[in-house]
Amino acid sequence: MLPVDALHTLYWEESGNPDGVPVVLLHGGPGSGTAPRHRQFFDPAYYRIILFDQRGAGRSTPLGETDANTTQLLVADMERLREMLGIVRWVVFGGSWGSTLALAYAQAHPQFCSALVLRGIFLCTLAEIDWFMHGMGWFFPQAHADFCAGIEPAQRGDLLGAYCRQLFGADMARRLHAARAWNRYESSCLHLRPRPEEAQDAEADLHALAVSRLEAHYFRHAGFLEPQQLLHGVHRLTHIPALMVQGRYDVICPPATAYRLHQAWPQARLQIVDDAGHSAFEPGIEAALVQAMDQFRDHGDFRPAPTA
């Protein structure tokens, strides 16, 4: 556990080769936290694997806390962890919100990044946030109808505002109801082939509250980023080996965002997985990420696989 201020203490862990190439995994959400299976992307004989739970997430305390919780503070936390561990440079590996944080960190501290591996690109723009709150219903209409069901019809034009009033209101029963609905909605849209068991797992109250409150907190502040900040800052990354892995049918973070980022940053390789949705554990995405880390181990870059 690493205290980072008077309020927040971060959970962190290491595994793999203590003398290996350092890699840090940035989880999504924000608020979802890390799990043991996140280690499985990395060859433990080669990599020094570092996982940590961001402020308010996972095993960090206090769970679900939004005070003193901004992108700039998360970037500073990564620097504190890197310095504490005596790491000069590390591979930064992040998906979904983790890709947002990875880009923000790398643009602030490019000299400490040996490579970037990004999955399910999310730049936290207002258009992407509006898509999450409203647009996903074009593909998951029942899930979106259920998401709207607990909101008064007159308030459904601003679902984020309505959810914030419930998630941060004084009525704990309403908080829990909103948190469960938010998490059920997101979980229902994660995969190309639905996995109902994940939607139910996401309803655990403490986890649901943490994820929904932190996502709503970051959404209503546009990720604490300037408009188009992460697109405009990619010139700082052109010398860093980088790969973007994107599911063709990712409804949560549609491929258009990855394409826009690639257009601004052609030095990064973009790999589209044709039979995948959003989750890192879609079979095609999982395989692409493992292959990418093995390629970096063997070649120091992210060259495409040779064609037959």
C-alpha positions in Angstrom: 0.0 0.0 0.0 1.3 3.4 -1.0 -0.1 6.6 0.7 -0.1 9.3 -1.9 -1.8 12.0 0.2 -3.7 12.4 3.4 -6.8 10.8 1.9 -5.7 8.2 -0.7 -3.7 5.0 -0.4 -2.9 3.0 -3.5 -2.7 -0.8 -3.7 0.2 -2.0 -5.9 1.9 -5.3 -6.6 4.8 -6.8 -8.5 5.2 -10.2 -10.1 7.4 -11.9 -12.8 11.1 -11.3 -13.1 12.4 -8.7 -10.5 15.3 -7.9 -12.9 13.1 -8.0 -16.0 11.8 -5.2 -18.3 9.3 -3.2 -16.3 5.7 -3.0 -17.5 2.9 -1.1 -15.7 -0.8 -2.0 -16.4 -3.4 0.8 -16.2 -6.9 -0.6 -15.6 -10.0 0.8 -17.1 -13.1 2.4 -15.7 -12.0 4.6 -14.2 -12.7 2.6 -11.0 -12.6 -1.0 -12.1 -9.3 -2.0 -10.4 -6.9 -4.7 -11.3 -7.2 -8.5 -11.0 -4.8 -11.5 -11.1 -5.7 -12.3 -14.7 -4.2 -8.9 -15.8 -0.8 -10.4 -15.2 -1.4 -13.0 -17.9 -0.6 -10.6 -20.8 3.1 -10.7 -19.9 5.8 -13.3 -20.0 6.8 -13.5 -16.3 10.3 -14.8 -17.2 11.0 -11.6 -19.1 8.8 -8.8 -17.6 8.8 -7.1 -14.2 5.0 -6.8 -14.0 3.5 -3.9 -12.0 -0.2 -3.6 -11.3 -1.8 -0.9 -9.2 -5.3 0.3 -8.4 -5.9 3.9 -9.2 -7.4 6.3 -6.6 -10.7 5.1 -5.4 -10.5 1.8 -7.3 -10.0 -1.9 -6.5 -8.1 -2.4 -3.3 -7.0 1.3 -3.0 -8.6 3.2 -0.2 -11.1 4.9 0.3 -13.0 2.9 -2.3 -15.1 5.1 -4.7 -13.7 8.4 -3.4 -13.9 11.2 -5.9 -12.3 14.0 -3.8 -8.7 14.7 -4.8 -9.2 12.4 -7.8 -8.1 13.8 -11.2 -6.2 12.7 -14.2 -3.3 14.9 -13.2 -3.1 13.3 -9.8 -3.3 9.8 -11.3 -0.3 10.8 -13.5 1.6 12.1 -10.4 0.8 8.8 -8.6 2.4 6.8 -11.4 5.5 8.9 -11.1 5.6 8.4 -7.4 5.3 4.6 -7.9 7.9 4.6 -10.6 10.4 6.5 -8.5 9.7 4.4 -5.4 10.4 1.2 -7.4 13.6 2.6 -8.9 12.4 2.2 -12.5 14.1 4.3 -15.1 11.7 3.5 -18.0 8.7 1.2 -18.3 6.3 -0.2 -20.9 2.9 1.5 -20.3 0.0 -0.8 -21.0 -3.6 0.4 -20.7 -7.0 -0.3 -22.1 -10.2 1.8 -22.4 -9.9 4.5 -19.7 -6.4 3.0 -19.1 -5.5 4.1 -22.7 -6.6 7.6 -21.8 -4.4 7.6 -18.7 -1.5 6.0 -20.6 -1.6 8.8 -23.2 -1.9 11.5 -20.6 1.1 10.0 -18.7 3.2 9.5 -21.8 2.6 13.0 -23.0 3.6 14.4 -19.6 6.6 12.0 -19.2 7.7 10.6 -22.6 11.3 10.1 -21.3 10.1 7.4 -18.9 8.2 5.3 -21.5 10.0 2.5 -23.3 6.8 1.5 -25.2 3.0 2.0 -25.3 0.4 -0.7 -25.7 -3.1 0.7 -25.9 -6.4 -1.2 -26.2 -9.9 0.1 -26.9 -8.9 3.7 -27.4 -10.8 6.3 -25.4 -9.8 10.0 -25.6 -12.5 11.1 -23.1 -13.9 13.7 -25.5 -17.4 15.1 -25.0 -18.6 13.2 -28.2 -17.3 9.9 -26.7 -19.0 10.6 -23.4 -22.2 11.4 -25.1 -21.9 8.2 -27.1 -21.5 6.2 -23.9 -24.5 7.8 -22.3 -26.8 7.9 -25.3 -25.4 6.4 -28.5 -24.8 2.8 -27.4 -28.5 2.4 -27.4 -28.4 2.1 -31.2 -26.7 -1.2 -30.8 -28.0 -2.3 -27.3 -31.5 -0.8 -27.2 -32.8 -3.0 -24.4 -29.8 -2.3 -22.2 -30.1 1.4 -22.9 -33.9 1.3 -22.1 -33.1 -0.3 -18.8 -30.4 2.3 -18.2 -32.9 5.0 -18.7 -35.7 3.4 -16.7 -34.8 4.8 -13.4 -34.5 8.4 -14.7 -37.5 10.7 -15.0 -38.5 11.1 -18.7 -37.9 14.9 -18.5 -34.3 14.3 -17.4 -33.3 11.8 -20.0 -31.9 14.4 -22.4 -29.0 14.8 -19.9 -28.5 11.3 -18.5 -25.1 12.1 -17.1 -26.5 14.9 -15.1 -29.4 12.8 -13.9 -27.1 9.9 -12.9 -24.7 12.3 -11.1 -27.6 13.6 -9.0 -28.5 10.1 -7.9 -24.9 8.7 -7.5 -23.8 11.6 -5.4 -27.1 12.3 -3.6 -27.8 11.7 0.0 -30.2 8.8 -0.5 -28.1 5.6 -0.3 -30.8 3.4 -1.7 -31.0 5.6 -4.8 -27.2 5.6 -5.1 -27.2 1.9 -5.1 -30.0 1.6 -7.5 -28.3 4.0 -9.9 -24.9 2.3 -9.5 -26.3 -1.2 -10.3 -28.1 0.2 -13.4 -25.0 2.0 -14.6 -22.8 -1.1 -14.2 -25.4 -3.5 -15.7 -25.6 -1.2 -18.8 -21.8 -1.0 -19.3 -21.3 -4.8 -18.7 -24.1 -5.6 -21.2 -22.1 -3.8 -23.9 -18.6 -5.2 -23.3 -18.5 -8.2 -25.6 -19.2 -9.2 -29.2 -21.0 -12.3 -27.8 -23.0 -11.3 -24.6 -21.8 -12.8 -21.4 -24.7 -12.4 -18.9 -22.6 -13.6 -16.0 -20.5 -10.5 -16.2 -23.5 -8.3 -16.0 -24.5 -9.9 -12.8 -21.0 -9.9 -11.3 -20.8 -6.2 -11.9 -23.8 -5.6 -9.5 -21.8 -6.3 -6.3 -22.6 -3.1 -4.4 -19.2 -1.8 -3.4 -17.8 -2.4 -6.9 -20.8 -0.9 -8.6 -20.7 2.2 -6.5 -16.9 2.7 -7.1 -17.0 2.2 -10.8 -20.2 4.2 -11.5 -19.2 7.1 -9.2 -15.7 7.4 -10.6 -16.8 7.1 -14.2 -19.5 9.7 -13.7 -17.0 11.9 -11.9 -14.5 11.8 -14.7 -17.2 12.1 -17.4 -18.7 15.2 -16.0 -15.2 16.8 -15.9 -14.3 15.6 -19.4 -11.5 13.6 -18.0 -9.9 16.8 -16.6 -8.4 17.3 -20.0 -8.5 20.2 -22.4 -10.5 19.7 -25.6 -8.7 17.3 -27.9 -5.7 17.4 -25.6 -4.6 13.8 -26.2 -4.8 14.2 -30.0 -2.9 17.4 -30.0 -0.1 16.0 -27.7 0.8 13.0 -29.8 3.8 14.8 -31.4 5.6 14.1 -28.1 5.3 10.3 -28.6 6.5 9.8 -32.1 9.8 8.2 -31.0 8.2 5.7 -28.7 7.3 2.2 -30.0 3.5 2.0 -29.8 0.6 -0.3 -30.7 -3.1 0.2 -30.6 -5.3 -2.9 -30.4 -9.0 -2.2 -31.3 -12.0 -4.4 -31.5 -13.9 -3.9 -34.8 -17.2 -4.1 -33.0 -16.3 -2.2 -29.8 -19.5 -0.4 -29.0 -18.2 1.2 -25.8 -15.1 2.8 -27.5 -15.9 2.7 -31.2 -13.0 2.2 -33.7 -13.4 5.7 -35.1 -11.6 7.1 -32.1 -8.6 4.7 -32.7 -8.6 5.7 -36.3 -8.5 9.4 -35.5 -5.6 8.8 -33.1 -3.8 6.8 -35.7 -4.3 9.6 -38.3 -2.7 12.0 -35.9 0.0 9.5 -34.9 0.9 7.3 -37.9 4.1 6.1 -36.2 1.9 4.0 -33.9 0.7 0.7 -35.3 -3.1 0.2 -35.3 -4.3 -3.4 -35.2 -8.0 -4.0 -35.7 -9.4 -7.3 -34.3 -12.3 -8.2 -36.6 -14.1 -10.6 -34.3 -14.1 -8.6 -31.0 -16.0 -6.1 -28.9 -14.5 -4.0 -26.1 -13.2 -6.3 -23.4 -9.5 -7.1 -23.1 -10.5 -10.7 -22.6 -12.3 -11.1 -26.0 -10.3 -14.0 -27.4 -8.9 -12.1 -30.4 -7.9 -9.0 -28.3 -6.3 -11.1 -25.6 -4.3 -13.0 -28.2 -3.2 -9.8 -29.9 -2.1 -8.2 -26.6 -0.1 -11.3 -25.6 1.5 -11.5 -29.1 2.4 -7.8 -28.9 4.2 -8.2 -25.6 6.0 -11.2 -26.9 7.0 -9.3 -30.0 8.4 -6.4 -27.9 10.3 -9.0 -25.8 11.8 -10.5 -28.9 12.3 -7.5 -31.2 11.8 -4.3 -29.2 9.0 -3.1 -31.5 5.5 -4.1 -32.6 6.0 -5.3 -36.2 3.1 -6.9 -37.9 3.0 -10.7 -38.0 4.5 -12.0 -41.3 2.0 -13.0 -44.0 1.9 -16.5 -45.3 
